Amino acid sequence: MLFGKNKSLACFKQNPGAGYRLLCFPCAGSGASMYRRWADALPDAEVWAANYPGRESLHSEGFAQNQAQIIEPILENLQALEDKPFVVYGHSFGSLIGFLIASALQQKGATVLGACVSARRAPQCSASIKLAELSEPEFLKELDRLGGIPEAISSNKDMMDFYLPIIKADLAMNDKILVPESQRLTCPVYLFSATDDKAANQEELAAWKYATSSRFEHKVFEGGHFFIQDSAEDFLAHLRTVLAALSQNEEEELIAF
């Protein structure tokens, strides 16, 4: 495993022959290890995954209190990786962070081939419910309704005691970060969602088309909030198609969508 200089980015398997780097951003409560297996599944990319403060390689740090405390350490790492173009991927809360990173990279003049996002409302849409402000019983009930905690964690009290503060800290950021409508990417945006995911409604998902001045595509899978894990083989097959198109600078719509 290779870490960036401040350990906010990890590369589980270097790939010097890759033509681009895929930057992956985890959902609330998770870390870089969420994407550990993607390097083998996506052999044409060099996969890097982010850690937010307060978990995994950054477990000794306090949780982020604002978006700069998440974004700036990651951007500091990326300065040494701009020799190749980037593709950004984020799941749920990670979709928001991925969008912010892609936007910052474009403003710096780095090449971002595309942004792939899943299971979250568009970044310019405000939260309908401030999850982090709910009482703990209400918070847990709403998370259960949304399918926002994997069963392996929700069924284990010790794991819930460990992960719940991390999840709540991330969701506090997810609740309050709102991107202005004028802030758009100039690269294609590919949205993945699931039929039974209640984390965002159709209007909130469709609003991702306004987050870019380029192409927008939307692919719907069967399943719930963690469809990228529950249907990993199918999902990664579609993601490979998207990444191949982006890396070849194809302008036509993708057959897979």
N, C-alpha and C positions, 0 to 999 in steps of 0.2 A: 504494500500500500504506500502511496505517495501523498504527502500532505503539502498544501500551500504553506507559505511562511507563517501565517497566523492560525493555521489549522481550521479555518472556516471552509476550506474545500479539500476534498479527498479524491484521489484517483485509485481505484482498486486494481486496475490493470492498465499499465501504459501501453499505448499503441502508436509508435512513431510513424507508422505507415498510413495512419488515418488522415483523411483530407480535411477533417473538421473536428471540433470538440463539442460534445453534447453536455450542456450544463443542466444538472437535474436538481430540482428543489422539492424538498419533502413536505408532506402535509403536516398539520398541527400535531405536536407531540412526538414527531418522528425526527430522524436524522439521516445522515448520508447512507447508513447501512440499508435503508429502504431500497437503494438502487444497486446493492452489491452484485447482484447476478446479471445486471444489464450489460456489463462489458462483454460477456460471452454471448449474449443474445443479439448484440448489435456490433458485429465485428468490423464494420466500416467506420465506426466512430471511436474517438477516445472519450470515454465517459468520466466526467467529474461530477461529484455530488456535494451539496452544501450541508454544513452544520450551522444551526443557529445557536446563539449563546444559551448555555444551560443544559447541554446534552452531549453525549458521546465525546468527541475530542475536545469539546469546550464545556465539559461538565462542571468545571470549577468556576465558571463565570456566572454572574447573575443573569436573569432573563432580560431580554431586550425591553426597553421602555419606550422606544420610538423606532421608526423604520430605519433611521440612519445607523443605529447600532447593529442592525442586520445587514444592511446594504453595503456600507462602507468597508468593512473587513473583507467581504467577498470581492468587491471591486479592486481592493488593494492586491489581492492574489492574482486577479485576472490580468494585471499589467504585464506579467511575465508570460502570459499565454496568448497574446494577441498576434502571434506569428501565423495562426491559423484562424479561419472563420469559426463562428459559434452558431450553434442551434440551442435554443433554450427550451427546457421542458419543466413543467411544474404540475403537481397534483394538489387540488383543493387550495389550502392556504399557500402552497408552493406555486400555484398559478399566479397569484398576486405578486409574490416575490420575484418570480421569473419575469413577469411583465416589467417590473421596476428595474431589474437588472438589464434586461434587453433595451429598455428605454435609455438607461444611463450609458450603456455601451455604444448605442447609436449616437448619442450626443457627443461622445468622446471620439467618434470617427471609426470605431471598430466595426468589423463586418459581422452582422447578424443575419444569417440566412433565413431564419424563421423562428417563430415561437409556437410551441405546442403546449396546450393547456387542457386541464381536465377537472371536472367536478367542482366548479366554482362559478359564481356569478361574475359578470364582467367587472373590471376594476373601477369603473365609473359609477357602479350601482351601489347605493348604501345598504347596509345590513338592515333587514326587516326586524330582526330580533337581536339585541345586544347580548349574546350568549354569556359573555364573561361577567355581566352585571347581574345575572340571575343568582338566586340562592342555590346552594349546592344540590338540594333535592331537585329543584327545577332544572338546574344545569344538566344533571345526570339524565333526567327524564327527556329533555330536549335532545341531548346527544344520542340517546337510545333511539328516539324517533327518527333522527336524521341518519342513523347508521354510521355515526362518526367515530366509533371506537371498534376496532377489530374484536371479534368474539374471544380470541385468545387472551386479550387483555381484560375485557369487561367481565369475564368469568373468573378472574383470579384477583382476590382482594389485595394481595401484596403488590401485584403489578399495577392495579388501579391506584393504590396509594403512591406508587412511584411516579406513574405517568400523568396522573390528573393535574398536578401543579404545572407541568410542562405544557399540557394541552390547553389549560386555561390561560396561561401566559401568551401562547401563540394566538389563541382565539381573541384575546384582548386586542392584539395587533390587527387581526383579521377584521374585527368589528370597526375599528376607528380609522384605518387607512383608506382614504378615498381619493381616487385619481381624477383630476379635472378632465372634462370631456375633450378639451383641446389637446391633451397629451395622447398622441397616437404613435404607434410603431409604423415604420415604413417597410417592414418585411411582412410576408404572409403570416397569418395566424390560423392554426389548426386546432379546433376544439373537439375534445372527446367527452361525451357524457353517457349516462346510463338511464335506462327506462324507469328504474325504481329508486333512483337517487333523489332524495328530497332536499338536498342542500341548496339547490337553486331551481327556480321555476323556468319555464320556457322563455319568458320574456327576458329574464336576467341572463340566460344563456345566449339568446339571440343578440343581446347587446354587445357581445364580443366583436361583432362585425364593425362596430364603431370604434374599436380600439386599434384599428389599423387603417392606413390609407392604401394598403395593398390587398391582396387576395384573402378571403376568409372562407374556410371550409368547416363543416360540422359533421362528425360521425357519431352515431348513437349505437351503443352496445346494450345488450341485455345485462341486467344485474343492478346492484346497489352502489353505494358510495365507493367501495373498494373493488370495483370491477376490474381495475388494472392488475390486481393481484388474483382475484377469483377467476378471471378469464385471461390469465397472463399470456398464454400462448397465442390466442387470437389477437389480443391487444398489441403485443409486440410485433406480430406479423404486419398489422396495419401501420404501426409506427415505423417499421423498416421501409415500407413503401413511401411514406411521407418523407423520411430522411433521405432516401435515394433521390426523390424528386427535387428536394431542396438543394442537395449537394450537387446536382446536375443542372441547377438553375432552370428547371422546366417551368414554363409559364402556363401550360395548359392545365385544366382541371384534372385532378387525379381520378383514375378509374375506381380506386378503392373507396372513394367517397360517393 
